[in-house]
Each structure stands twice: as structure tokens, then as C-alpha cells.
Amino acid sequence: MTSSRQLHLGAFMRPASIHTSAWRYPGAWPDMNFNFAHLKRSIQVLEHAKFDAFFMADHMAVLNMPIDALAGWNIVTTSNPDAALNVGLEEHVEHGERYRRAREFYDVVTGLWDSWADDAFIRDVEHGVFFDPTKMHVLDHKGEYLSVRGPLNIARPIQGWPVIVQAGASEAGRQLAAETAEAVFTAQSDLAAGREFYADVKGRMEKLGRSREHMKILPACFAVVGDTIEEARAKRAKLDSLVDYANPSPRFPSRSATMRQGLIPTGRRRTISPKATLRRAAVSGRSISPGERI
């Protein structure tokens, strides 16, 4: 008997869509990434549409406690050089080292999530026993980058571990995904590239002894929905018209200072397609119209 395969759908909301100006679209919630009520409503709509709606945050154990929802951890090593300045570094860490640090960080975080057995907290009021000390596990990690004793000062997350998500496409990113991820978000240039990525990452999983079925690969797709093709095109045109090239996008708030330093090389003359202008919405620090030459 052959098992059926299930299509999994996820939503990328930053803050209201992957499109850089979706937060300005009529009827959108500009504060959605900071407003839990709006996030909750969006998740409910996605779930009603049969999406596997989970959102990704940094403090997963705490996040899992007060809400009845499935959360995920997106393991991001970031290409943003400004991030290094927030963790005591003077310059960005080299690409390969970022992934080595990420791998060790993953081991520490997941080890801390396992600090307590699921039934460790007895809370026996009559006998005054709050937890069973034999069900507490001290991590005692000493690695190349991190030294963490543990245990975590919070109970084990209700779902054990959150869903582990990864999106790296480089050699190091693919390897980290194969070793750790349960879902991989990827944007490939065409079908052939997508198939190559799929085969490569799944193959790496098998070499590590992981089942191919323990990871879902989610290829990117930007969709604009309308009752007719004309309506959909009009919506897309409206979205594109709302891009403000003179101001940083909400997708890139931490990069605004870097963008305005003019890091795009000058002297190159080429036509920018409308699609390319969306990706470069806030790069130049000045207004650019589609088709303009730089």
C-alpha cells in the first residue's frame, strides 16, 4: 500500500507579505509584525485556507507557553554586517564561521530545551515538592564558541522542540539544513535548479542517517490573487506603485544606514527590470523608476 503525499503550504510574512510595499496596501495592517491580535487573525485565515501556519521567533520556549499554537525557529546566520555590532563584535563574521557557530548554537539551544523531562514539575502542594531533581538535566556544554552550563530556567516547551526551519542555499547552508532542519524555505531560479537543490539536501540527509521524510522543502512563490487575471494584474500594479525607493523598506530596517552609504558599485550601466527594482527597493537611497539606467 503506497502512502499518500501531502502538500505543505507556509506563509512568509514580513511584515504583511514578502512584497516590500504590502504593508501600504489598502486594508493591510502596517503594524502586523508588532501586533499579536493581527498576527493571530492572519494565522487563523491561513489555517482556514489549509496552510501549515507557524510563525518564527527567537525565544521559542517562552513563546510556546501562553499560546495554543505551533511555533518554529528559523535558524538564520544573517548576511547583514550590522548584526555583528549587536553581539560585541567589531566586524561581521566570515560566512563559513557563521555556520559553524550556528551549528554549535543549535546544539546548545536544543540541549537547553531538554533540560527537564516532560513530567519533571510535580508541583505536589501537600508534600512541598515542586519538581523532581532526578528529571533535571545539566547541559554542561563547552565548545569552540560557547560555554553553557544549564539547565534552562523554564519548563520544557509543550511541543518538545519547536519546528526547526532553515533557508540557506550555500554549501554550508545546505549542510546545516540537512543536519538540523525539519522545513527548508528556498527560492530557486527555475525548476531544474529547484530539483537539484531538493536532491542535494535530501541526499545529504540520508548520508547523515536521517529519513528523507523528516524534512519538508518549501519553494518560494509570490502569488497575487484575483477573480480574473486582469484583477490580479491590477493588484500587482497597485503593490508595485506603493514602493517608495527613497525610504528603507520595513523588511530592511537594520540595513538603512548601510544602504544609504551607497554600497552598490557605480559606473555599471544596465536596465533594471520592474522585478529587480522590487528587490532593490531601498538600496540606492534615492528614487528610481522601473527602466531607469544607473
N, C-alpha and C positions, 0 to 999 in steps of 0.2 A: 504494500500500500504506500503510495507516494504522499509525502507531506505537502500541504499547500503552503505557498509562499505569500507573505503579507507585505504589501507596500506600506512604507512608513513615511509620514509627512511631518516635517518640522517647520517652524516659522522663525525667521531671523528678524528680530525687532530692535532697531537701533536708531532712534527711539520708537518710531512708529512703523518702520519698514526699512528695507535695505536702500531704498531710494533716498538720496541725500536731502530732498525737499519735501518728503512725505509729511513731515510734522507741520508744514504750512498748508497742506491741502484742506479745502473747506470741509469742516466736520471732524477733522483729526484732533487728537489730544496732544498738544505740543509738550505737555509735561508727563507723558505717559511713562517714561522710564524712571520718574521720581514719584509717581502716584500709584500706590498699591491698588486702589479701587479700580483705576483704569487698566492696570496690568491684569487684575483678576478678571475683569469683564472681557478683555481681549482673549485671555486663555479660555474662558468659557465659550466664546464664539468659535475659537479654533477647535476645541474639543467637540463641539456640536457638529463641526464640519469634518470630524473624524481625523483631525491632526493628533499626533503624539505630542501634545503641547507640554513642554517643560521649559523652564527658564533657567538661566545660568547665573550664578552669583559666587562670591568669594567665600562667604562664611556659611558653608553648607550645613554644618551640624546645628548651628543656631537657627538657620532658615527653616530647617525641617521640623522644628518643634511646634510652632504655633499654627501652622497651616496644614491643611489636608491636601497636599499636592505633591507631585513628583518633581524633584529638583535635580539639576545636573551641574557638574563642574566642568567648565571649559578650560582645558589646560593650555594657556597661551604664554608663549615666551616673548612676545611683542618685538616688533621691529622699530618701535618708537624710541629714539635715543633719549628722550626726556624722561622715560620711566626710570632709568638708572639713577637720576638725581633724587628720586624719592626713596631710595633704599641705601643711601650712604655711599654711592659711587660717584666718581667724577666724570666717567665716560661710559658709553654703552658696552656691554659685554659682547665678546665675539660670538658669532652665530652658533658654532659648534659647542662652545662652552655653555651658552644659554640652555641648550637642550640637555647637556649633562647635568646642569643644575636643576633643570625641571624634572629630570628622572629621579634625582635624589629627593627633591621636594615632594614628588608624588609618593615615594616610599614613606617619607615622614608623615605626610598628611593621612594616608590610608592606615598607617600604623597607629596613629593617634585615634583615628575613628574606631579602631579595635581595642581601645584602652579598657573598655568594660564589656563584659558579657551582656547579652540581651536581658538576662534576669539578675544582674548584679545588684540593682537597687531594690532591696526588700521592703524598706520603709515600714518595719514592724513597730508600730506605735507602742504596743503593750510591753515588748521586751527592750525597746530602745535601740533597736538595730536598724540603722539607716541603709547600709549596704554590706554585702558580703566581701570582705577583703581578699578572699581567695579567688574572686572573679574580677579582680583588677589586674591589668597587665601593664607593666612599665616598659616603655619602648626602649629607652637607653640607646639611642642612635648616636653614633659618632662616625661621620662620613667626611668626604673631601670638602664639602661646603657647609654642612650643617651639623650641629651638636644639640640634640634634643632628648631630654630625659623622659618627659611624660610623667604621669598619664594626662590625658585631656581632662579638663575640669568641667566636663559636661557629659551627660549620658550618651550612649551610642545612638546615632541617628535612627529614627524609626524605620527607615528602609535599609538599614545596614550601611551601605555606601550609596551616595548619590550616583546618578548616571555619569560616567566619565566620557567627556567629549573632547575631540581634538581636531585641529583643522590644518596642520602643517602639511605642505606639499613637497618640501625639500627632502633630501636623503635622510637627514636627522629627524625631520618631522614625521616622515613615513615610518621610521623605525620606532619612534616614541608611540605613534598611534598603534602599531602592531603589538607593542608590549603592554599598553595600558588601556586603550580606548574601547568603549562599547558602541560609540557612534562617532563617525567622522564626517565633518562638513567639508565639501570640496567644490571648487569651481574650476572645471577644465575647459579648454578651448573648443574641443569638439568631441564627437562620440568616440573616435579612436583613442584620443588621449584619456578619456574617461575610463574606457575599458582597460587601458594599460595601467592606470592608477589602481583600479579595482583589483586586477590580477596581482599586481605587485604587493599591495598591502595585505591582501588575503593570503598570498603565498608566504609573506613574512610571518604572519600569524601561525601558519601551520608549522613552519620551522621552529617556532618557539613552543610548540605543543598546545597552542590554543585552537579551539574549534573555530572554523570559518563562520559559523552561525552566531558566534558570540559578539559580532560587530556588525552594525548596520552602516553602510556608506550612503550619505545623503548628498547627491549632486545638487548644485545651486540652480535655481530657476527663478527669474523675476517675472511675475505674472501680473498683468493688468486686466481686470475682469469687466466685461460689459455685456449687455444683452445682444449687441451687434458688434461687428468688427469696427464699424465707424465710431460707436460709443467708446470702445476700448481705446482706439487711437486718439480720440478727443481727450480722454482721461490722461493718457500718457503725455500728450502735448501740454496739458494743464500742469502736470507734475513737472515737466521739463522747464516750463516757463517760470516756475517758482524758485528755481535755483538762483541763488544770489552769489555770484562769483566774487564779489568784493568782500564778503564776510565769511569767516570759517563756518563750516557745517557743524551741526550738533554731533555728527559722527566723529569729528576730529577736534574736540575741544582742547586736548592736551598738546596738539601739534600746532596751534595757531601761531605761537611765537616763531617756531621753526619755519612754518610756511611763509611767513612774511619776511624772512631773511633771503628769499629768492634763491632757493637751492636748486631750482630747475635750471640746467645749463642753458646759457644764452647762445645765440648765433646759429641755432638749428632752425631751419625754415621748413615747416611741413603743415599740411592742412589737418585740423583737428576735427574728427567726426563728432556728431552730436553725442554718440555713446561715450567717446573719450572725454568729452567735456564734463560729463557727469562724474567720471572717476577722478577728474582733476578739479572738482568744483571749487576747492578753496586753496589750491596750490600756489597760484601766482600772486595772490593778494590784490588783484585788480580785476575789473570787469572784462570778460571775454565772451564774445558771441560765437555760436557754432559756425565753423568755417573760417574764422579769423586766423590769420597766419601769425606765428610768433617766431 
